[in-house]
C-alpha cells in the first residue's frame, strides 16, 4: 500500500498557490514542494494540522492510501 499526497488537488480547490500556503504555515516553498510531490518519508502532525487549518480540510482530504496494481503476485 502506498500513501499518495493530494495536496495539489486541495490547493486547486481552494484557489491557493503553494507560496501562499507555505507563508501561512511557516515552512519553505521547497519543503512544501517536496511534500506535494510525495518525496518525503513523513510529516509532523503539527504541520499537517496547520495545512488542514489553512485549507479548511481534513487530513483525509490530503492523504490517500492506494493499493498497487499489477504487483506480479498471483493466487494459486
C-alpha positions in Angstrom: 0.0 0.0 0.0 1.2 3.5 -0.9 0.2 6.8 0.7 -0.4 9.4 -2.0 -0.3 13.1 -1.2 -3.2 15.0 -2.8 -2.2 18.5 -1.6 -2.1 19.9 -5.1 -5.8 18.9 -5.6 -6.8 20.7 -2.4 -4.7 23.8 -3.3 -6.5 24.0 -6.7 -9.9 23.6 -5.0 -9.1 26.4 -2.6 -7.6 28.5 -5.4 -4.4 29.0 -3.4 -0.8 28.9 -4.5 1.9 26.9 -2.9 3.7 30.1 -2.0 0.7 31.5 0.0 0.2 28.2 1.8 3.9 28.0 2.7 3.8 31.5 4.1 0.7 30.8 6.1 2.0 27.7 7.8 5.6 28.8 8.2 7.5 26.3 6.0 9.7 26.9 2.9 8.2 26.6 -0.5 10.9 23.9 -1.2 9.7 21.8 1.7 6.1 22.2 0.6 7.1 21.2 -2.9 8.7 18.0 -1.6 5.5 17.2 0.3 3.3 17.8 -2.7 5.4 15.5 -4.9 5.4 12.8 -2.2 9.2 12.8 -1.9 9.0 13.0 1.9 9.1 10.0 4.3 6.9 11.6 6.9 5.1 14.7 8.1 4.7 16.2 11.6 1.2 16.2 12.9 1.7 19.9 13.7 2.5 20.6 10.1 -0.4 18.5 8.9 -2.8 20.3 11.3 -1.5 23.7 10.1 -2.1 22.7 6.4 -5.6 21.5 7.2 -6.4 24.7 9.1 -5.1 26.9 6.3 -7.0 24.9 3.6 -10.1 24.2 5.8 -9.9 20.5 5.2 -9.4 17.2 6.9 -6.2 15.0 6.8 -8.1 12.5 4.7 -8.6 15.2 2.0 -4.8 15.4 1.7 -3.7 11.8 2.1 -4.9 8.7 0.3 -4.0 5.1 0.7 -3.7 3.4 -2.7 -3.2 -0.3 -3.4 -0.6 -1.0 -6.0 -1.9 -2.6 -9.2 -0.3 -5.4 -11.1 2.2 -6.3 -8.3 3.0 -9.6 -10.1 1.6 -11.7 -7.3 -0.8 -14.4 -8.5 -3.1 -16.5 -6.4 -2.7 -20.3 -6.5 
